[in-house]
Each structure stands twice: as C-alpha cells, then as structure tokens.
C-alpha cells in the first residue's frame, strides 16, 4: 500500500459545474479516518461534502479555501497511518538551513509563480509536477533554522510581491494570500484569520484592509478614506500621521471615486467575495438575457378562490398521508395543462430545429441564504395532485437543508418562480433558465376588489377575491405572443375550474 493517498475532487459531483473549496474540515497535521468528512465543495448548484479517501494524517493542502477547482483536480495528500510524515500547506517553499536561495522548484497558483528556496524533502526528491493546471513540485520539508532566507526588500516600508509572509501564520498561507499580504504591506500576524484553525484567507486580508505607509510623507486626514482594490479604507485602518498611502496599493481603476485630494467620495465600504453559486447565477443571467434569448413577457391575473377552497377541504388528509398541500402543487398541475395546450413552452431552441420534450421536468426556483437554486421535480405530467405535493415537499426540504445532490438540479425542461412568497406582485422579465424556452412567474396572493356580473344579466357589483398576477416570459425565437397568451389562459382556467 502506498504511503501517501491522493485527495481529488470528485468528478461525478462536479462535472459540468464550477466548483471551489468552501472549507477544509481538517487542518494539516490532523488525523483523518477513511470516509470521514474532509472537505466541503461549493458548486454553482449545491454544496458537496468530500469524504477522506484513506486513513492517516493530512499531510498537505494543495487547494485553498475559495480556490476554484475542476473535476479530478488534486486537492491534497494524506500520509497513510504508520508512514513518516512531514506536513506543509499549499506548495509552500522551504528554505535551506544554510540560507541558500537557489531555486529547486517552481510553484504556480492563481497565475502567480513563487520560486521555492532549495529544500531537502523529508523523504527524497521533490515530487514532480502533478498536472498541467499549475500544481508544481512539492517540497517535503518546512522552513526552519536560524539561516532561513529573509524576504527580499524593495525599499523601506514595502515588501516585494513575491516575498512570503513572516511570522507563524506564514506556514499555512496560500500563495494568493501571501501575494495579497505583500501588496498591502501586511504581516499575517496582523490579520484575524477565520479559516480552519484560525488560518488567514484571502477574504480576511481584503476585509482587514490595512495598507502600508511610506515614511516621511503626509497621510490623509484622520477619518478620511482611501480606495484600495475597489473598497474604501479609512485612514484609521492603517495609515499614520507620519506616512502616506503606498501608491502601488491604490487601485488606479477606482479614480472615479476619488476627489482631488485622493479621498474617497463614496465613504467606507467592504468587499464580500463571490461564492461559486453567485458567480454562476450572474453569468447565467447575463448569458440568457443579453446573449441568447430575446425575452418577452405577458401578464394575466388569476383568481384563486377555487384553489383555496379545495386546499381547505383536503389539506388535513394530505398532511395525514405525508404530503403538505401547498399552492405550488396546484401551480405545477396547472402548468401541466398549459404545456399540453402549448407544447412549445416545454422545449429548447437549436440552430436546426425546435426540440420539444415529451416529459415535463419542472424546476421550482427556491431562495436560500446562499443564493437561488432550482431543484427539478421530474415527470410531473405523470403525477396527480397528491404525488406532486409529496415530491415537491421532499425536493424543497432537501434544498433548504442543504442536502440537494447535483442530479436534483439537472434535466429541467420548464421553470416556475413563485416570487410572490417574498411579497412581489409582479416581476418582469423573469430571466429564462437556459436552455429552456419559458419561465412562469407567480406573484403575491392578496385580496382584491373585482367587478362581478350576475349570469342572468343583473347589475354589476364589487366583490373581494383572492387573486395574484401570473407572468410567462418566453424566448421569442421559440414562441410568439399569442402562444404565450394561450398558455396563461389555460393555466388560469385550470386554477379556476378544476384545481384538484
């Protein structure tokens, strides 16, 4: 059995998604057991837990928190139980005891190269390059001894970008964090770490926001703010009365937010790193609306009197059988009727033909604290109201508990966004979930006055009815307005005449 075990990103759970390390559940040097939860990965759809592939000691971490990864990427190493271990984090360079600065390996991370100062690995020569994605040679030893090389200086009060951070925290810093610390003239010991075991992350450095000052020059007035890397840092965050902001740390691209004295005109701010989910949502929305589908929205109003009456009569029976009866279950059933009337709504556009699906796999947009997810209820056309309610409850519960699998998010042919649950009356356009052809929006249910006419021709009267706005946003390449209107007409009629 090999003395080391690879930790790799699971291909089956990250394929076709953008993923990043959310957090390591163990620190370098910790003992791990096979199948014990080791890493949390955040994909653009769900959070995935990665189990340890073996037992032993977590020897090395190659991918840090918030680093993007691909399927099958090497994330770290476990030294098998009983094997001699020498631990390190993320391609850390190790200095020779004699202070030599000769480079023996080159490490690349986030597009930055850092020369490793010639080290003698604990168990032989440094491991060769793992793959072509940028994971360079691994050094088995760690910096130690009085002769360890000091970081090169570029001038008083500043640190070369390639220099490693100093202090105890330097042993667990990723190259990206070390670069950011150097750019801001910080020592890792000055930054409060929120990562595993108190480790400093990129977000910690950004939030800390301190910048180095060059001696002998005037600083901005106390309380003034300086714009750095897109955020505004007050002078009290690190500038002193005897210095000025290091020009290299100021983001020239933010000049539009500075007045003539270099002070921010918009006041203090903070930076929140994007999650993989947020990045994917942003890209998908821009791609769908601006680069793929011409969006057109039609709006109807639905009377839910019959739905609420049917729900009142049946909700206890459904609950007793294990399926809470929600309004969304009725909307799904009415959607099936509408798609049967307008099959093009359940399709996708291709350059050569319109692909119309026989099965109706309907996604239900669900808002979570981490972002929007769209779990898919499959084969809704084959379900009655009870089976729809039961399947919907199981799906939404998994979403809110963070237990969705990637398979729960795939294969949707149509989407419903019940945005009314958060108080919205109408939303337009609701951006289409590509490559689908349409998306249904349901607004807030509220009592409204409406004019009612007696069937026998009597006088009009004003009555109060529970109503909501419903919208259908379509890909105009696929459908025209009359088809969208027929879809919503069928949808509304189903809710009014035969909701169950």
SULNORNOR-V443646 format. One record per residue. RES is the residue in one letter. PSI is psi in whole degrees, 0 to 359 (none if undefined). Layout:
res=[RES	RES]
psi=[PSI	PSI]
This chain:
res=[X	X	X	X	X	X	X	X	X	X	X	X	X	X	X	X	X	X	X	X	X	X	X	X	X	X	X	X	X	X	X	X	X	X	X	X	X	X	X	X	X	X	X	X	X	X	X	X	X	X	X	X	X	X	X	X	X	X	X	X	X	X	X	X	X	X	X	X	X	X	X	X	X	X	X	X	X	X	X	X	X	X	X	X	X	X	X	X	X	X	X	X	X	X	X	X	X	X	X	X	X	X	X	X	X	X	X	X	X	X	X	X	X	X	X	X	X	X	X	X	X	X	X	X	X	X	X	X	X	X	X	X	X	X	X	X	X	X	X	X	X	X	X	X	X	X	X	X	X	X	X	X	X	X	X	X	X	X	X	X	X	X	X	X	X	X	X	X	X	X	X	X	X	X	X	X	X	X	X	X	X	X	X	X	X	X	X	X	X	X	X	X	X	X	X	X	X	X	X	X	X	X	X	X	X	X	X	X	X	X	X	X	X	X	X	X	X	X	X	X	X	X	X	X	X	X	X	X	X	X	X	X	X	X	X	X	X	X	X	X	X	X	X	X	X	X	X	X	X	X	X	X	X	X	X	X	X	X	X	X	X	X	X	X	X	X	X	X	X	X	X	X	X	X	X	X	X	X	X	X	X	X	X	X	X	X	X	X	X	X	X	X	X	X	X	X	X	X	X	X	X	X	X	X	X	X	X	X	X	X	X	X	X	X	X	X	X	X	X	X	X	X	X	X	X	X	X	X	X	X	X	X	X	X	X	X	X	X	X	X	X	X	X	X	X	X	X	X	X	X	X	X	X	X	X	X	X	X	X	X	X	X	X	X	X	X	X	X	X	X	X	X	X	X	X	X	X	X	X	X	X	X	X	X	X	X	X	X	X	X	X	X	X	X	X	X	X	X	X	X	X	X	X	X	X	X	X	X	X	X	X	X	X	X	X	X	X	X	X	X	X	X	X	X	X	X	X	X	X	X	X	X	X	X	X	X	X	X	X	X	X	X	X	X	X	X	X	X	X	X	X	X	X	X	X	X	X	X	X	X	X	X	X	X	X	X	X	X	X	X	X	X	X	X	X	X	X	X	X	X	X	X	X	X	X	X	X	X	X	X	X	X	X	X	X	X	X	X	X	X]
psi=[136	148	351	145	130	143	114	152	133	119	321	338	347	356	132	9	163	130	154	158	119	310	147	131	352	155	160	132	346	149	136	151	148	136	5	138	129	321	146	121	138	118	178	0	313	170	129	135	131	125	154	132	355	175	148	220	133	107	320	141	120	333	125	167	137	2	138	146	163	167	130	1	145	121	333	188	144	128	121	151	131	346	148	135	148	112	155	169	128	60	37	131	142	136	145	151	335	5	6	143	17	136	131	345	155	131	140	132	133	33	9	135	135	120	132	132	120	115	152	106	153	332	37	199	156	144	138	172	130	318	177	2	356	359	111	198	150	133	132	338	181	156	131	164	158	342	11	140	138	152	134	140	143	3	162	131	5	159	137	139	326	356	141	153	154	170	172	327	344	337	344	24	140	159	323	320	317	321	315	320	316	319	327	1	36	155	142	331	344	345	132	117	137	3	184	127	23	12	143	130	170	317	323	318	318	314	322	312	11	144	149	145	146	125	150	6	160	140	159	156	147	132	346	164	148	141	117	125	40	1	155	122	126	154	329	349	356	337	146	168	346	12	174	165	131	119	330	341	348	134	108	332	349	14	331	343	6	145	188	335	2	6	139	138	355	355	180	151	176	157	132	112	142	140	165	322	314	319	315	319	314	312	318	319	314	316	316	312	319	338	353	294	130	115	135	137	136	148	129	172	135	136	122	20	310	323	314	324	317	319	320	323	335	352	324	319	318	317	321	329	1	23	96	131	103	164	330	326	320	320	323	317	320	329	321	315	319	322	323	327	328	82	335	339	340	63	180	148	135	165	334	340	165	120	109	127	142	318	151	99	102	122	142	108	129	123	125	168	330	355	188	131	157	81	150	126	118	149	50	332	342	4	143	185	319	313	327	314	320	314	323	318	315	319	313	324	316	323	313	337	2	27	15	138	156	326	334	344	358	158	14	143	348	153	143	132	106	66	346	340	338	12	358	133	314	143	129	136	146	124	133	138	96	144	27	171	347	162	136	134	136	122	181	135	126	156	131	148	133	156	126	135	136	144	335	11	16	188	151	151	157	128	162	129	146	118	161	155	140	139	150	117	126	157	112	348	331	316	160	174	322	329	321	319	320	323	307	327	316	319	311	317	322	318	328	318	324	69	334	none]
